[in-house]
Amino acid sequence: MHQRGAVRIVPRSPITVALQDDGVPYAYGAIANISEAGACLWTDTPLDTGRAVSLRLSFPRGSQPVDAAGIVVWGDSGTGTRRFGLRWTDHSASRQERLNRAITAST
């Protein structure tokens, strides 16, 4: 079994997500768990494995949404709300620092 490289955090309050295409939301969801490496996303919108996604994460105590970019690495095939695993693809220092601060504040 594959061992995770980052500690997952299950947020106490919902982290909502707007999936965006050229800055325009096309789907919404919520984060089930999150880490510095990626996140598990619940959404009604089907996402193909390998798809690049742009997200706007709204943390409960955050004053500004956090933009993030990821790739879908797995998904379930259930009906209704679906779960998808995302791996962050933007590893710039400023983006990673802002995301890490928001994740830490959500615990």
C-alpha positions in Angstrom: 0.0 0.0 0.0 1.2 3.5 -0.8 2.2 5.6 2.2 1.1 9.3 2.2 3.8 11.9 2.1 1.7 14.6 3.9 -0.6 14.6 6.8 -4.3 14.9 5.9 -6.4 17.4 7.9 -10.2 17.0 8.2 -11.5 20.5 8.6 -13.8 21.3 11.5 -15.9 23.7 9.4 -16.6 23.3 5.7 -14.1 24.5 3.1 -16.1 25.3 0.1 -14.7 25.1 -3.4 -15.6 26.7 -6.7 -14.1 24.9 -9.7 -13.2 27.4 -12.3 -12.6 27.6 -16.1 -10.9 30.9 -17.1 -12.0 32.4 -13.8 -15.7 31.5 -14.2 -17.1 28.9 -11.8 -18.6 25.9 -13.4 -19.0 23.6 -10.4 -19.1 23.7 -6.6 -18.1 21.3 -3.9 -16.6 20.9 -0.4 -13.3 19.6 0.9 -13.4 16.3 2.8 -9.7 16.4 3.8 -6.8 18.5 2.8 -3.0 18.6 3.0 0.0 20.4 1.6 0.1 17.7 -1.2 -3.6 17.7 -2.2 -7.2 17.3 -1.2 -10.3 15.1 -1.3 -13.2 16.9 -2.9 -16.9 16.2 -2.8 -18.9 17.5 -5.8 -21.8 16.6 -8.0 -19.8 17.3 -11.2 -18.0 14.3 -12.7 -14.3 14.8 -13.2 -12.0 12.6 -15.3 -8.8 11.3 -13.9 -5.9 13.3 -15.3 -8.0 16.5 -15.7 -6.3 19.7 -14.6 -8.6 21.9 -12.4 -8.4 25.5 -11.1 -10.1 26.0 -7.7 -11.0 28.8 -5.5 -11.0 27.5 -1.8 -13.1 29.5 0.7 -11.8 28.7 4.2 -14.2 29.3 7.2 -12.0 32.0 8.9 -10.2 33.2 5.8 -10.7 36.8 4.7 -9.9 36.0 1.1 -10.4 32.8 -1.0 -7.3 30.9 -1.9 -6.7 30.0 -5.5 -5.2 26.6 -6.2 -4.4 24.4 -9.2 -4.5 20.6 -9.2 -4.9 17.5 -11.1 -7.5 14.8 -10.5 -5.7 11.6 -9.5 -8.6 9.4 -8.5 -12.4 9.4 -8.4 -15.2 7.2 -7.2 -18.0 6.0 -9.5 -20.9 6.5 -7.1 -24.1 8.3 -7.9 -25.0 11.7 -6.6 -22.2 13.4 -4.8 -18.8 12.1 -5.9 -15.4 12.1 -4.3 -12.2 13.0 -6.1 -8.6 13.0 -5.1 -6.6 16.1 -6.2 -2.9 16.7 -6.2 -1.7 20.3 -6.1 0.3 21.3 -9.2 1.3 24.8 -8.3 4.3 24.5 -6.0 5.4 28.1 -6.0 6.6 29.3 -2.6 4.0 32.0 -2.2 1.0 29.8 -3.2 2.2 27.0 -1.0 2.7 29.3 1.9 -0.7 30.8 1.6 -2.4 27.4 1.3 -0.5 26.0 4.3 -1.5 29.0 6.4 -5.1 28.6 5.5 -5.0 24.8 6.1 -3.4 25.3 9.5 -6.0 28.0 10.5 -8.9 25.6 9.6 -7.9 23.1 12.2 
